[in-house]
Amino acid sequence: MPVLNRIAAYAEEMKTWRRHLHAHPELAFDCHDTAAFIIDRLRDFGVDEIHPGIAKTGIVAIIKGQGADAPDAPTIGLRADMDALPIHEITGAEYASTIPGKMHACGHDGHVTMLLGAAKYLAETRRFSGRVALLFQPAEEDGGGGEVMVKEGVMDRFGIDAVYGIHNAPNVEFGHFHTNPGALMASVDTAFVHITGKGGHGATPHECIDPVVAVVGMVQAIQTIIPRNVYALDEAVISVTQIHTGTASNIIPEEAMFCATIRCFNPDVRALLKRRIHEIIEGHALAYNVTARIEYDWGYPATINEAGAAAFAADVAREVSGETAVNDQANREMGSEDFSYMLEARPGAYLFLGTGPGAGLHHPAFDFNDEAAPIGASFFARLVERAQPLA
C-alpha cells in the first residue's frame, strides 16, 4: 500500500502548513506561535482533547477511536519536534525564514506537518481502537524538551503505552525508511574546560605559567582515551570543537578554554569517558602547574529502540513505501536525539525517512522536501490502525 489516498488528497494543504511553519521559526522552548498554529489546525480537525502548555509550549492532543473510554483502552503516542535552529537561512525560497538568524534547518517543520497530516486523517476516519496521543514537543535542539515532557508526566497522565517518532534524512533515497532494533543514535555529553595560568610577556615565558601549552597537551591526551581505554567494538567519539585563548601575538594569556563533544551508546562506556577526561585534565593541570575547572554537561542518553516495536514499525513502513525501501538493520549513528527520554519511559521506535538529494541537516541551505510529508503521515496513520485495530 503506498501513501493513503485520503492523505494524498490534502498533500497541497500539508505543503501550505509546512511552508508557513518554515517562514516563522522559533527556538527551544519559545515555540508560542508554532504551538498556536498547531492548536488551530487540531481544532479544525476535531480532535477530542488539546492540552497546551506542557514543557512550556508543548502540546498533547488526544484522538479517540473505538472503545477509547474503556479502562484498559490502549494509547499510542506519536511525537513531532517543533523548534528551529539559530542559523541564518540562505535558501532564497519564497517561504524562507522571516526571522533573521533563525531557520528550520533540521526539518522539524516537516515533522510537525507529518503529524498534523496523520492527525487530520485519524480524526476524520477513526478506524482504530483506543486512543492516539499526539506529542508536539519543543526544544529538541536545545533544552531537552523531550525529557521535560516526560518529567511533567505525559506518559502516565495520558496512559501512553508505546511511542514512535520519525526524523527526515536528506541524501537518503526518497521514501526509504531505516531503523534498527536497538541503539540507533548516540548519547551526547559536553565538556567545557577552563584553564588558568599566569599571563605575561611572550618574550619571558619563564616568568609565566602558560595555559596554551597546557591546553595543547590536554587536547592531545584526551584523544588517546578511545583507542586505549574503550573496547574497539564499542563505538565512541570525542571531538574537540572549540579552543579559545589569547589576545595578541606577544602576550602569553592568563586563561584558555576548550570544549569537546562526547558520544557513545553504552552507559558503561559513557561513564568511563567522563572519568578518563577528568583524570587526564586534572593530571595535566598538575603537570603544567595550571588550575583546571571542568563543566561536564551530562546530555541526552542514547536513543534505543525496543526490538519488537522497531520490527513492527519497519513492517508498517514496508506497507507504505514497499518491501525494498526499508532497512530494519541500519547502522547506528553518532548524532543524538532527546526522543531518547521518551524511549526510556516507554517502549517504541524511532525511524529515519529519506527525503532525497539536498543540503544536509543544520546547513543554512537546508529545506525539507514537501513530497515526503504524505509518506510520513501515512506511516503514522497506518501505525495506529495496525497497532490498535478495530475489534
VOGUDO-560726 format. One record per residue (C-alpha): x, y, z. Coordinates in steps of 0.1 Angstrom, whole numbers, padded with zeros to 4 digits, always signed. Each point is the difference from the previous one (the first is absolute). Layout:
// residues N
XYZ...
//
This chain:
// residues 391
+0000+0000+0000+0015+0034-0010-0010+0034+0015-0035-0002+0013-0024+0015-0025-0017+0023+0025+0033+0014+0011+0012+0005-0036-0032+0020-0006+0012+0027+0024+0037+0000-0008-0003+0036-0013-0015+0011+0032+0028-0017+0019+0025+0019-0021-0017+0032+0010+0003-0008+0036+0037-0010-0003+0009+0031-0018-0018+0023+0025+0020-0017+0028+0032+0003-0020-0005+0037-0004-0006+0005+0037+0027-0020+0019+0002+0001+0038+0028-0012+0023+0002-0024+0030-0030+0003+0023-0012+0033-0015-0023-0016-0026-0031+0021+0009-0011+0009-0036+0008-0035-0012-0021-0015+0027-0029+0024-0007+0002-0010-0037-0001-0037+0009-0029+0004+0024-0020+0019-0026+0005-0029-0025-0009-0026+0027-0032+0018+0008-0009+0001-0037+0005-0038-0001-0023-0006+0029+0024-0018+0023-0015-0009+0034+0024+0016+0024+0027+0026-0002+0024+0005+0029+0023+0030-0006+0028+0014+0023+0019-0032+0005+0037+0006+0002-0010+0037-0003-0012-0001-0037-0005-0037-0006-0033-0016-0008-0017-0033+0005-0031-0006-0021-0022-0031+0004-0020-0016-0028-0025-0027+0011-0008-0032-0019-0022-0029+0008-0003-0008+0037+0022+0029+0009-0016+0005+0034+0004-0036+0012+0023-0003+0029+0024-0023-0019-0001+0019-0033+0035+0003-0015+0016+0033-0009+0028+0004-0025+0022+0031+0000+0012+0018-0032+0027+0027+0004+0011+0030-0021+0025+0026+0011-0008+0037-0007+0031+0021+0005+0024+0016-0025+0037+0009+0001+0020+0032+0004+0012+0000-0036-0004+0027-0027-0019-0015-0029+0015+0002-0036-0025-0021-0019-0016+0030-0018-0033-0017+0001-0031+0021-0002-0011-0015+0034+0035+0005+0015+0003+0010+0037-0014+0034+0007+0021+0002+0032+0037+0007-0005+0023-0024+0017-0026-0027+0004-0011-0028-0023-0014-0035-0002+0033-0016-0011-0008-0034+0015-0034-0006-0015-0021+0003+0031-0025+0020-0020-0003-0032-0021-0004-0022+0031-0028+0022+0013-0017-0002-0034+0002-0037-0002-0016-0004+0034-0027+0026-0008-0007-0019-0032-0004-0032+0019-0022+0018+0026-0024+0013-0026-0004-0035-0015-0004-0018+0033-0025+0026+0013-0020-0004-0031+0001-0038-0005+0004-0013+0036+0007-0035-0013+0018-0011+0031-0007-0010+0036+0011+0018+0032+0017+0034-0002+0027+0018-0018+0022+0026+0019+0016+0025-0023+0031+0014+0016+0012+0033-0014+0033+0007+0018+0021+0032+0003+0037+0002+0006+0015-0030-0017+0030+0019-0012+0007+0018+0032-0015-0007+0034-0012-0036-0001-0037+0006-0004-0006-0037-0002+0014-0005+0034-0021+0029+0014-0032-0015-0015+0008-0034+0016+0009+0016+0034-0033+0019-0002-0018-0034-0001-0014-0002-0035+0005-0038-0003-0020-0007+0032-0024+0029-0003-0012-0011-0034+0005-0037+0005+0024-0003-0029+0011-0037-0006+0025+0005-0029+0015+0029-0018+0013+0005-0035+0018+0028-0019+0015+0008-0035+0029+0021-0011+0006+0011-0036+0032-0011-0016+0013+0021-0029+0022-0017-0025-0016-0034+0008-0020-0014-0029-0034+0017-0001-0028-0019+0019+0024-0026+0015-0001-0007+0037+0028-0012+0022+0002-0011+0036+0013-0028+0022-0011-0021+0030+0023+0016+0026+0022+0030+0004-0007+0023-0029+0016+0033+0011+0027+0008+0025+0000+0017+0033+0015+0035+0001+0020+0017+0027+0020+0032-0001+0032+0009+0020+0009+0037+0004+0035+0003+0014+0013+0033+0014+0037+0003+0006+0016+0028+0021+0038+0006+0000+0020+0032+0004+0002+0024-0029+0028+0022-0011+0023+0011-0028+0006-0025-0028+0037+0008+0003+0002-0013+0036-0018-0033+0002+0021-0010+0030-0019+0026+0020-0034-0013-0011-0021-0031+0004-0011-0006-0035-0036-0013-0004+0004-0004-0038+0025-0028+0004-0022-0017+0026-0030+0001-0023+0020-0015-0029+0012-0028+0023-0035-0007+0013-0016-0001-0034+0026-0024-0014-0003-0022+0031-0037-0004+0000+0002-0012-0036+0017-0032+0014-0030-0009+0021-0020-0018-0026+0028-0020-0017+0016-0009+0033-0029-0003+0025-0031-0009-0020-0006-0035-0015+0004+0003-0037-0036-0013-0007-0016+0026+0024-0003+0030-0023+0008+0033+0015+0010+0035-0011+0018+0028+0018+0004+0032-0022+0015+0032+0013-0021+0027-0017+0013+0032+0015+0032+0015+0014+0000+0036+0012+0029+0020+0014+0023+0030-0005-0004+0036-0013+0033+0008-0016+0031-0016-0016+0024+0012+0028-0021-0008+0031-0002-0033+0018-0036-0001+0012-0012-0005+0035-0028-0023-0010-0010-0025-0027-0030-0023-0006-0011-0028-0022-0031-0021-0004-0006-0035-0013-0031-0020-0011+0000-0036+0013-0022-0027-0015-0006-0037+0004-0027-0026+0004+0009-0020+0031-0007+0015+0035+0031-0016+0014+0021+0015-0028-0016+0033+0006+0010-0001+0037+0035-0011-0010+0004+0029-0024-0010+0026+0026+0024-0015+0026+0030-0001-0023-0006+0035-0012+0000+0012+0035+0031-0020+0009+0020+0012-0030-0009+0037+0004+0007-0001+0038+0033-0018-0006+0011+0024-0027-0010+0030+0021+0024-0013+0027+0027-0007-0025-0002+0035-0016-0005+0018+0033-0034+0015-0011-0034-0002+0015-0028-0017-0019-0038+0003+0005-0021-0025-0019-0037+0005-0007-0013-0034-0012-0035+0002-0015-0017-0034+0002-0022+0002-0031-0024-0022-0019+0002-0037+0005+0003-0024-0029-0032-0005-0021-0007-0037+0004-0029-0017-0018-0019-0028+0015+0006-0030-0023-0036-0010-0004-0012+0035-0006+0027+0006-0025-0009-0031-0019-0037+0010+0000+0008+0035-0012+0022-0013-0028-0029-0023-0011-0023+0030-0001+0026+0020-0020+0002-0028-0025-0038+0002-0005+0003+0037-0008+0033+0001-0020+0005-0035-0012+0019-0031+0010+0034+0011-0014-0003+0036+0014+0005-0009+0036+0033-0009+0018-0008-0013+0034+0036-0008+0008+0015+0034-0006+0033+0011+0015-0003+0021+0031+0010+0037-0002+0021+0022+0022-0026+0028+0000-0023+0003+0029-0037+0006+0007-0021+0008+0031-0027-0024-0012+0023-0023+0020-0016+0011+0032-0034-0011-0013+0014-0033-0010+0014-0004+0035-0035+0006+0014-0019-0022-0024+0007-0027-0027+0000+0013-0035+0022+0008-0030+0016+0028-0020+0004-0001-0038+0017+0021-0027-0019+0009-0032+0021+0007-0030-0009+0033-0017+0024-0002-0030+0028+0023-0011+0005+0034+0017+0020+0019+0025+0007-0019+0032-0015+0005+0034+0010+0032+0019+0012+0016-0033-0012+0035-0009-0012-0012-0034-0020-0029+0015-0037-0003-0010-0024-0028+0008-0013-0019-0030-0038+0006+0000-0006-0031-0020+0011-0021+0030-0027+0013+0023-0028-0022-0012+0023-0031+0003+0007+0008+0036-0036+0008+0008-0011-0033-0016+0025-0019+0021-0013+0016+0032-0036-0007-0010+0006-0036-0010+0021-0005+0031-0030+0009+0022-0025-0021-0021+0022-0031+0002+0011+0004+0036-0036+0006+0012-0023-0016-0025-0038+0002+0002-0015-0029+0018
//
